[in-house]
Amino acid sequence: MKKVLDTYNNTSLILRIIIGIIVGVILAFAVPQAAWIEVLGDLFVGALKAIAPVLVAVLVASSLCQDSAKLDSRFALVIFFYLFSTYLASFTAVLASFAFPQTITLSEKLVTDEAAAAPGGLGEIVHGLLMSIIANPVEAVSEANYLGILFWAVVAGIALKRFARSETQIVLANFSDAVTQIVRWIINLAPFGICGLVFSSVAENGMDIFVNYGRLIILLVGTMLTVALIIKPLIVGIALRTNPYPLVLRCIRESGFTAFFTRSSAANIPVNMELCRKLGLDKDMYSVSIPLGSTVNMDGASVTITIMTLATVHTLGIDVSLPSAALLSFISALAACGTSGVTGGSLLLIPMACSLFGISDDISMQVVGVGFIIGVVQDSMETAINSSGDALFTATAEYVQWKKEGKSLPTFLGGNTRVGL
């Protein structure tokens, strides 16, 4: 048994996940009624979602209370990357929708109960964000409200830095390390969890989802890939003045790959934390920027909102002027920053974007229903793009600071610093 465990632990996590995917697909066709396999996926995602709020609260508070803690220009830069890339993603979606216009078959049967929870307008979104920030800290942790967690953890960290003794700082650091180790144990079991997730998706949906809404899915996925493989690398390349693809592809491989199957930016926070550690980043920095990114870095969400809205517009034969399209890009990007870091969060913001063109709620709710139908593909890609970008831009901001200080970049980016073990 010890040899089996050693072989398992010494095998690349990516290889283990690929094996888990293959096994999940095989089992879905061989024994589609074996519901116990699906439980593996539920347990994995449930464990990540359960530990992530605690991890964020502890890491942020512990980092800020240390004597060396500070949020400098790196933090401002990573926020700029988050917001700028989200807008560029929305603008790219507008261009793609005009180049390859799509329509949607609307039906009353597509209205879902989840769609009824959609916010009524931008003011409601902003109000909701502000109320989330000042939520009860205990409720924020229990409900995975990351804006609230961040706010109170920052406040607690600053207060502890002023009043806590060195012994208290050591205790908090030790507790932070312990929670981080728990996360590593959970992530080590990812192949089993992803096997269950793949089994569930394939057994439930089969391949029909690719046929009924194939062209719309292709447009969504194609635009997201354009953002991930062209727009984001362009931003990183300009910032670092080096070939960005080793970093981009690594973030996609080690973060986006897992996020694709968990379909939750919040659940992928521990994965991004571990990736940032491997990349040699400052823990004081990424313990704040990663959970923040799961809330405001929403490139994939802005693509979904824009394309689904313009597909509705094209279906109804509404003419869209250039100023209206530019306004939609801005609204979609801003709304995307209020997207919940859970499955299907971006779909609930489609009615708000549709209202820009005078489209009624009855119609826009049906579009949300279509979104839930194709969500097995759309939401997986969206989460992968969103979450991998959190680690990508956090690393970029850190490496920009390295260059300013005269420090060499990591070896995989052409420098001399050895990180990534």
Phi, psi and omega in degrees: 000321180296322178294322179296315179296319179296318179297319179298311183290331182274351177276142180307136180299321180299317179297318179297321180294318179300317177298319178299320178297312181299315180297320180298317179296315181299314181294326180297324179274330184279313182226068184297343181270358182281081186296338183295335179292323178299330181299327179302317178294318179298319180294318181296308180295320179299319179294318178296315180295328182287319185276334185302312179299320179294317179301313182297312182300315183290314182297314182295311181297317180295319182295315185288335183277349179288154183297331184270358187291138175194149175247102187258208184298337178300321183292317177298323181291318182292326176295319177300315179301315180304306186289319182294317181292326178296319177293316179298324178296318178296317180295320176299322179295323177298312180299318180295321181291326177286325180286324181228073183298137180239157175236163182233136173278114185261142180209148179298334182290348185272354180290130182246160178296324180298326183296333181294344180273003183296141179291153185278337182188178183295323178300321179294324178295312180298317179298318179297321178296316181295319179291328177295325182296319185260020180295158176307127185300324179293317177294324180300318179290315183291330182259007179057042175272095190287334174294316177294318178300313180300314183299308184288329176293321177296315179299314180295319180297317179295318179296318180294324179298329182278324189246339186288145175278167182299327179297321179294320178298321179294317179299315180296320178296319179295319179295321177298316179296322181294315179296320178299321179294321177301318179298318180298322177297318180296315181297329179296339179265009182307320181304321179290318179296315181291327174302316178293321180294316179295318177303314181298313183295313183290318181295325184277320188253338184058216181252003183297329183300331182282343183269310187295321182233036186302313184295321179294319178296318180299319178296315180298310182294318180298318179293318179296321178294325176298317178296315185289324188255352179233305184295308181296314176301326177297316178297312182294318181297318179293320182292319184263345182055046177206171178296116186277345192294327175302320178287316180301310183292327178292319178295321178294318183293315188264344178243306183298325181299314179290318181298329180303323184267328178285332178056038178207117177297324180295317180292337183271359178304312179301324179296316179294324177300315181294321178296317179298323177297316180296328181279001177076026183277163181285122182297325177300329181279303188285341177292342176257316186290327182292307177296327176295319179298327180294347180255319188248345179268090191232057178301311181297322179295319180294326176296314180299311181300315183293310184293318180295323178293314181290331174296322176294317179300315180293325178297320183273356178072028180276132177282135181244121178277165179299315177300322179295320179295320178295320179294322178298321178301315181293314181297317181296319179294317180293316179296322181300327179294344177261009181289135176292143181279040180233171183303127175078010184299322184290332183297329183288352179261357179298317180303324179296317179292322179296328181297339178299333181253015178073021180278131185290161179295327181301320181282314183296328177294326176294324177296320176300320178300318176299320179301320178292329179294316182269006185299333181300331177260309184302311185289327178295313179295318181301313181294321179298317180292316181298306189289320178296329177293331178300311179290322182300310184284330174296315178295320180298314179299321179293316182290331173299319178294322177302315182295322178297326182273002179081013181271142182288149175289165177300159183299325182288350174253014177093006179263198183245355183279128182267111175222174173095016180282000000 
